[in-house]
Amino acid sequence: MAFEKVGYADGAVELTALSACPESTPRGAVAIYPTFMNTTPGVEAKAQALVDAGYAVLIGDFYGPETPADFDAAFVAMARLRSEPHAMRRRLAATLTLLRSRHPGIPHLAIGFCLGGMAVLEMARAGEDLLAVASFHGLLETALPAAKPITPRILVCHGDADAMVPRKQVIGFWEEMDAVKADWHFHSYAGVEHGFTMSHRPDGSANPAHDASAERQSWAAMHSLFDEVLA
C-alpha cells in the first residue's frame, strides 16, 4: 500500500504527513507520532497494520524539511524540538488538527514510538480531545506536567531496562497521572530496552533492542484498549 503525502504546516514550517485509509468505513482515525528519526519503515509497517485492522492513519512530521539523516543529527533535532515545550506542543497539535480535518465525525486516537510516545502523552496532558493514546517506549519526562484532568485513556508500554527512562521518571509519571486522576495503564516489560517494538533500525540492520514478546504483548494491549473505548 502506498501512503498519500499530505502537506500541512506549523506556522512557517512546512510539514508532510503520510495518510492511508482502509477500503471500508474506518473504525476510527489514528494519529501516529513516529520516532525521533521521524517516519521509518518500522513506523510505516505499524501504520499499515492499523489500516489492515480497519483504522484510518496519519503519520505526523516532527521536523519538516530538516528531517535528520542519521542518529547524531536526530538527537540534535530532538533536543531542539524539546527545548521549547510550548512550541513543541503546537507542532504536535498541528498533526491532530490535520487528522480531524481529514476524518471528521469518527473517533480520534493517537499512538507514538520513542519521541512519538512522549508526543501522545504531551497531547493528553494538553487536553486534546482524543479517546485514547498509546505510548510505546516513549519518553515520560515533561517540562509541562498535567495540571488538570486528562480526557483520553492512557496506555504506556515501557521496557524496564530502557536507559532513556530511569525508574525515577516512571514513578514520577505515575504520581503525575494520579494527581489529575487520569485513567492510565502502565505495562512494563522486564529486561526490555528502548525501541523494543522495532525489529530493524532505519538503515535496515537488525535492532538489538527488539523484543518479539514485548512487541506482541504491547500491540495486543493497544488493540484491546481501542476495542474497549470504541465499543
SVG drawing of the C-alpha trace seen along z (x, -y; Angstrom):
<svg xmlns="http://www.w3.org/2000/svg" viewBox="-20 -31 46 44">
<polyline fill="none" stroke="black" stroke-width="0.4" points="0.0,0.0 1.2,-3.5 0.8,-6.3 -0.6,-9.6 1.7,-12.6 -0.3,-15.4 1.2,-18.9 0.4,-20.9 2.2,-23.5 3.1,-24.7 3.3,-28.4 6.1,-29.0 7.4,-25.4 6.1,-23.2 5.4,-19.6 4.4,-16.4 2.2,-13.7 1.6,-10.3 -2.1,-9.2 -3.8,-5.9 -7.4,-4.5 -8.9,-1.1 -11.3,-0.2 -14.3,-0.1 -15.5,-2.8 -12.8,-3.4 -13.4,-2.3 -11.5,-5.4 -8.7,-7.7 -5.3,-7.3 -2.6,-9.9 0.8,-8.2 3.8,-10.1 7.0,-8.5 10.4,-8.0 13.0,-10.7 14.2,-9.8 10.8,-10.8 8.9,-8.2 10.8,-5.0 9.9,-1.7 9.1,-0.2 6.7,-3.0 5.1,-2.7 4.7,1.1 2.8,0.3 0.6,-2.1 -0.2,0.5 -1.1,2.9 -3.6,0.4 -5.1,-0.1 -5.5,3.6 -7.3,3.6 -9.8,1.0 -8.3,-2.3 -7.5,-5.4 -4.0,-6.6 -2.0,-9.8 1.8,-9.7 2.9,-13.1 6.0,-15.0 8.3,-16.4 10.8,-18.3 9.7,-19.3 12.5,-19.9 15.1,-19.5 14.4,-15.7 17.7,-14.2 19.6,-11.7 21.4,-9.9 21.2,-9.2 23.5,-12.0 21.5,-14.6 18.3,-13.1 19.4,-13.6 20.2,-17.3 16.9,-17.8 15.0,-16.2 16.8,-18.3 16.0,-21.4 12.3,-20.4 12.1,-19.7 13.9,-22.8 10.8,-24.9 7.9,-22.9 5.1,-25.2 6.3,-25.5 6.7,-21.7 3.1,-21.2 2.0,-23.5 4.0,-21.4 2.4,-18.2 -1.1,-19.6 -0.8,-20.5 -0.9,-16.8 -4.2,-16.4 -5.7,-19.4 -5.0,-17.8 -6.3,-14.4 -9.6,-16.0 -10.0,-17.9 -9.5,-14.8 -11.6,-12.5 -14.4,-14.4 -17.3,-12.6 -15.3,-9.5 -13.4,-8.7 -9.8,-10.1 -6.9,-8.2 -3.2,-8.6 -0.1,-6.3 3.6,-7.0 7.0,-5.5 10.1,-6.8 9.8,-10.7 6.3,-9.9 5.4,-8.1 6.3,-11.3 4.2,-13.2 1.0,-11.4 1.4,-11.9 2.0,-15.6 -1.2,-15.8 -3.1,-14.1 -1.5,-16.5 -2.5,-19.4 -6.2,-18.4 -6.6,-17.3 -9.9,-15.6 -8.8,-12.0 -10.5,-8.8 -7.2,-7.1 -3.5,-7.3 -0.8,-4.6 2.9,-5.2 5.4,-2.6 8.9,-3.0 8.0,-6.7 9.9,-9.3 8.0,-10.1 9.7,-13.3 7.9,-16.6 8.5,-20.3 4.8,-20.9 3.2,-18.3 -0.5,-17.8 -2.4,-20.4 -6.0,-19.5 -8.0,-16.3 -6.9,-14.3 -9.6,-13.2 -8.0,-10.3 -7.5,-6.8 -3.7,-6.3 -1.7,-3.2 2.1,-3.2 4.1,-0.2 7.6,-0.5 10.8,1.5 12.0,1.7 15.6,1.7 15.1,-1.5 18.2,-3.6 16.4,-6.7 13.7,-6.4 15.0,-5.6 12.7,-4.3 12.6,-7.7 10.9,-9.1 8.5,-6.1 7.4,-6.8 7.2,-10.5 4.9,-9.8 2.6,-7.6 2.4,-10.3 1.7,-13.0 -1.2,-10.9 -2.6,-10.1 -2.6,-13.8 -5.0,-14.6 -7.0,-11.4 -6.1,-10.2 -7.3,-6.8 -3.9,-5.1 -2.5,-1.6 1.3,-1.1 2.8,2.1 6.4,2.7 8.5,5.5 11.3,6.9 14.8,6.7 13.5,5.0 15.3,2.0 14.3,-1.2 12.9,-0.6 11.6,2.9 8.7,2.7 11.1,2.2 12.8,5.3 15.1,3.2 16.9,-0.1 16.0,-2.7 19.1,-1.6 17.8,1.9 20.1,3.5 18.8,5.7 17.7,3.8 19.4,5.4 16.8,3.9 13.9,5.6 11.9,7.9 9.3,10.0 7.3,10.9 7.1,7.3 6.2,6.2 3.3,8.7 2.0,8.0 2.1,4.2 0.4,4.2 -2.3,6.5 -2.8,4.2 -3.3,1.3 -5.9,3.1 -7.6,4.3 -7.8,0.7 -9.0,-0.6 -11.7,2.1 -12.9,1.1 -13.1,-2.7 -14.8,-2.2 -17.3,0.4"/>
</svg>
